[in-house]
Amino acid sequence: YQRRVRGSVRTAIALRSLILPKGARGLSASIENDQMGEGEIQLDRRFEKVGIPFESKVSSILTSAIPEDKVILGKDGMLSISEEHYKSLLNEAFGHGGWALIPVDDIKELPPNDPAQKYVQLVREYALYCHERFISQAFGETNFYSATQNYADAAERIKATALTRCCKDFGVASELWDKRWADSWRAKYGIQEWAENVTTQRKANLWRRKDEDWSWPFKRSTFYK
């Protein structure tokens, strides 16, 4: 019996080291080492309340329709909403301080696929907790140009992309992932036209909102072969 209990502890420790990133192991009550007494096995409680639904009021807030004036149209045609809008919904649903985006590892630098590029990709993994419940876990990333960008600002962009991905599991702004909805929104509010980057003289067929004009360094242009 003693060998079976100790073997179970060692197996659980090994599994935990595979499942949880290094930084996340200190977030919750976790499996103790082999020095624990027999019958005192304490399982990782990180996922204790997973699968228990929140009250309907929380669900209605998180899945509320996106105000169409809050949608951001990227020059590549991709739709998004701001980090502030995600935070506003979480604050309304869970209260200020009722949720947290916790880093579970350090920022890592990955080299670009093309060695000629003058940037590194910064990535970091975060976990979203709401009312002490684990909700989701995702990586955030950004391309960092050390010659022209601030490292602290880059770290904030990493956090913002991780928050977006974690909220996706919650169903927040789910319309953005619906192709028909996105196509309909672009047809109603967006326009695609040729624009020139005045700093590089490069032209491309880009998107903008109909109620917004081009801002520096872009200006409306005409395509010439």
C-alpha positions in Angstrom: 0.0 0.0 0.0 2.8 2.4 0.9 4.6 1.8 -2.4 1.3 2.4 -4.2 0.6 5.7 -2.5 4.2 7.0 -3.0 4.1 5.8 -6.6 0.9 7.8 -7.2 2.5 10.9 -5.8 5.5 10.6 -8.0 3.3 10.0 -11.0 1.1 13.0 -10.2 4.2 15.2 -9.8 5.6 14.1 -13.2 2.2 14.7 -14.9 2.0 18.2 -13.3 5.4 19.1 -14.5 4.3 18.3 -18.0 0.9 20.0 -17.9 1.7 23.2 -16.1 4.3 25.8 -17.3 7.0 26.6 -14.8 5.6 30.0 -13.8 2.1 28.6 -13.3 3.0 26.0 -10.7 3.0 28.6 -7.9 -0.5 29.9 -8.7 -2.5 27.4 -6.8 -2.3 24.7 -4.2 -0.3 22.0 -5.9 1.0 18.5 -5.4 3.5 18.3 -2.6 6.7 16.3 -2.9 7.5 12.8 -1.8 8.0 13.9 1.8 4.3 14.1 2.4 2.8 11.7 4.8 0.8 8.7 3.5 -2.9 9.6 2.8 -2.1 13.3 2.5 -2.0 13.6 -1.2 -3.1 17.1 -2.2 -4.1 17.3 -5.9 -3.7 20.5 -7.9 -6.8 22.6 -7.4 -6.2 24.9 -10.4 -9.1 23.4 -12.3 -11.3 22.9 -9.2 -14.3 25.0 -10.4 -14.0 24.3 -14.2 -17.3 23.3 -15.8 -19.5 25.2 -13.3 -21.4 27.9 -15.2 -21.5 31.5 -14.1 -24.9 33.1 -13.4 -26.9 34.2 -16.4 -26.2 37.9 -15.8 -22.5 37.3 -16.4 -23.2 35.3 -19.5 -25.4 38.0 -21.0 -22.7 40.7 -20.4 -19.9 38.7 -21.9 -21.9 37.6 -25.0 -23.6 40.9 -25.6 -23.5 42.2 -29.2 -20.5 44.3 -30.1 -21.5 48.0 -30.7 -20.7 48.5 -34.4 -18.8 51.7 -33.7 -16.4 49.8 -31.4 -15.2 47.5 -34.2 -11.7 48.3 -35.4 -10.9 47.7 -39.1 -7.3 46.8 -39.8 -5.6 47.8 -43.1 -5.5 44.1 -43.9 -9.3 43.8 -43.5 -9.1 42.0 -40.2 -11.7 43.1 -37.6 -11.0 43.5 -33.9 -12.1 45.4 -30.8 -9.8 47.2 -28.4 -8.1 45.8 -25.3 -10.1 48.4 -23.3 -13.4 47.0 -24.5 -12.5 43.5 -23.4 -11.5 44.9 -20.0 -14.7 46.9 -19.7 -16.8 43.8 -20.3 -14.8 41.8 -17.7 -15.1 44.6 -15.2 -18.9 44.8 -15.7 -19.3 41.0 -15.5 -17.0 40.3 -12.5 -16.3 43.7 -10.9 -13.1 45.6 -10.6 -10.5 43.2 -9.2 -12.7 40.2 -9.8 -10.6 38.9 -12.7 -6.9 38.7 -13.4 -4.6 37.9 -16.4 -1.7 36.2 -14.8 1.6 35.5 -16.6 2.6 31.8 -16.3 6.1 32.2 -17.8 8.7 34.7 -18.7 8.9 36.6 -22.0 10.7 34.6 -24.6 12.5 35.9 -27.7 12.1 33.9 -30.9 14.2 34.7 -34.0 12.3 35.7 -37.2 11.8 33.1 -39.9 13.7 35.3 -42.3 17.2 36.1 -40.9 17.2 39.4 -42.9 14.4 40.8 -40.8 15.5 43.2 -38.1 13.1 42.1 -35.3 12.5 39.3 -32.8 9.2 37.9 -31.9 8.4 38.2 -28.2 6.0 35.6 -26.7 4.6 35.0 -23.3 1.9 32.7 -21.9 -1.0 34.1 -19.7 -3.8 32.5 -17.8 -7.2 34.2 -17.3 -8.9 33.8 -13.9 -12.4 35.1 -13.0 -13.7 34.9 -9.4 -10.8 32.6 -8.6 -11.7 30.2 -11.5 -9.4 29.2 -14.2 -10.9 30.2 -17.5 -8.4 29.9 -20.3 -4.7 30.0 -21.1 -3.1 31.5 -24.3 0.1 32.9 -25.7 0.4 36.6 -26.6 3.0 37.8 -29.1 4.4 40.8 -30.9 7.2 41.6 -33.3 9.8 43.8 -31.6 12.1 46.1 -33.4 14.7 47.1 -30.8 16.0 50.1 -32.8 12.7 51.9 -33.0 10.4 50.4 -30.3 10.1 50.5 -26.6 10.4 47.1 -24.8 7.7 48.0 -22.2 5.2 48.9 -24.9 6.0 45.6 -26.6 5.3 43.8 -23.4 1.9 45.5 -23.2 1.0 44.4 -26.7 1.9 40.8 -25.8 -0.5 41.0 -22.8 -3.3 42.5 -25.0 -3.1 39.7 -27.6 -3.2 37.1 -24.8 -6.3 38.7 -23.3 -8.0 38.6 -26.7 -7.3 34.9 -27.1 -8.4 34.0 -23.6 -11.6 35.9 -24.0 -12.3 34.1 -27.2 -12.9 30.9 -25.1 -15.4 32.9 -23.1 -17.4 33.8 -26.3 -16.6 37.5 -26.0 -16.9 39.2 -29.4 -17.6 35.9 -31.1 -19.1 37.8 -34.1 -15.5 38.6 -35.1 -14.9 35.0 -35.9 -18.1 34.6 -37.9 -17.1 35.1 -41.6 -20.6 36.1 -42.7 -20.9 38.7 -39.9 -17.5 40.0 -40.7 -18.2 40.2 -44.5 -21.4 42.0 -43.8 -19.8 44.5 -41.5 -17.0 45.3 -44.0 -19.5 45.8 -46.8 -21.5 48.3 -44.6 -18.8 50.2 -42.9 -15.5 49.6 -44.8 -13.9 50.5 -48.0 -10.9 49.1 -49.8 -8.7 51.4 -51.9 -5.2 52.1 -53.0 -3.0 54.0 -50.4 0.6 55.0 -50.3 3.0 54.9 -47.4 4.7 58.3 -47.8 7.8 57.2 -45.9 8.5 54.2 -48.1 6.5 55.2 -51.3 5.0 51.7 -51.3 1.4 51.3 -52.5 -1.1 48.7 -51.5 -4.8 48.0 -51.7 -5.8 48.6 -48.1 -8.9 48.8 -46.0 -10.3 51.7 -43.9 -13.6 52.7 -42.3 -15.8 54.8 -44.4 -16.1 57.3 -41.6 -12.4 57.7 -41.2 -9.8 59.1 -43.6 -6.2 58.0 -44.1 -3.8 59.2 -41.4 0.0 59.5 -41.5 2.0 57.9 -42.9 -0.7 56.8 -45.4 -2.5 58.8 -48.1 -5.0 58.0 -50.8 -3.3 57.0 -54.0 -3.8 55.5 -57.5 -2.3 52.3 -58.6 0.2 52.6 -61.5 1.9 49.7 -63.1 
